[in-house]
Amino acid sequence: MKNVILVIIAIPKETKDRERRVALSPEIAKELIDKGFTVHVEKGAGLESYFSDSLYQDAGAKVIGDRSELFSSADVILMVNAPLETEVALMKEKAVLISFVFAATAPEVINACEKAGVSVFSMDAIPRISRAQKMDALSSQSNLAGYKTVILAANALGKIFPMLMTAAGTVKPCKVVIMGAGVAGLQAIATAKRLGALVEVSDIRPETKEQVESLGAKFIEVKGDDSIRTEGGYVKEVSADFLAKQQELIGKHVAAADIVITTALIPGKKAPVLITEDMVKSMKMGSVIVDMAVEQGGNCVLSELNKTAEKYGVTIIGESNLPSLLPMNASQLYARNISTFLLHLADKDGFKWEMDEEITKGSLLLHQGKRVHPTVS
């Protein structure tokens, strides 16, 4: 009789502060179970995403209350955030971890996985190619973050977004300035426009101008220079001189804005400063800044991590985990991303380990404890 190998997938409860997402929804858990996988879910893992334990049980998953048992019995651990070192120590040798890792800023996690002999695939390292679009969790989560950013700003602003004509007079439309036209920025543009705002957008990549204008926003063009390097659609490096030139140009737009949303990130590095203290001082009392880069140091020098502060009459919102404020949708989309990725890498009989395949090669950081990716070597 042929031995049946069951790949056990574990879904732990996320422990990072302010995290409400879960790596797998009951719907996607059922799809994986139907394909022959075994799914174990930690008790209460989905509650903050509004997925009860009974929904997972109805999908065919086993709910486990003992966290140590969950980790030690699993062949594959699916998470949103990288595990703690103590959690890695619970994993069995040759287990496979799939999560956001951001290896450049998490050396302790990499060291722990190396010591434990664990393989690590990083969701943030999946190549940005067309056949990997359904696996692109960075984009799915940024999309939601861009939407939520506008909602937070609208809630903090003491006026409405659209123009309103009444017998008592006309209310002028809100003016929104968005810095960065990546996935989050484009969704913020679309959301602000739907709410009736006038939107202006700054981005150092000239190729974004057409996308911005197609959404009905005005593009603030900053002439680029040779210091700008992009990779996979993201800015990788930019000079201090260019940032100074950008600040000077957009300063007048910021001063006239009701809302400023900043989205600029440089992977593995501190976020560039786009909004100086003098620029905040120039803004109208009651205006709002939402700094989407606050976790990496912030685009605004006055942002405070996970706080809403008032400086010079301006409300500055520094929420570090915007997708987690929409936990149901964020978990549903992430579950689709991570399950599509898993099914590319493995089936119910185990992992394929196609080491030269583009998606595998780009996202595999460690193979059975051995460092195999340039970012961790």
Beta strands, then each sheet from edge to edge (+ up, - down):
strand 1: 8-11
strand 2: 38-42
strand 3: 62-64
strand 4: 76-78
strand 5: 96-99
strand 6: 119-122
strand 7: 164-166
strand 8: 169-171
strand 9: 175-179
strand 10: 198-203
strand 11: 218-221
strand 12: 229-231
strand 13: 234-237
strand 14: 259-262
strand 15: 288-291
strand 16: 308-311
strand 17: 314-317
strand 18: 346-347
strand 19: 350-351
strand 20: 364-367
strand 21: 370-371
sheet 1: 3+ 2+ 1+ 4+ 5+ 6+ 20- 21+
sheet 2: 7+ 8-
sheet 3: 11+ 10+ 9+ 14+ 15+ 17+ 16-
sheet 4: 12+ 13-
sheet 5: 18+ 19-
end
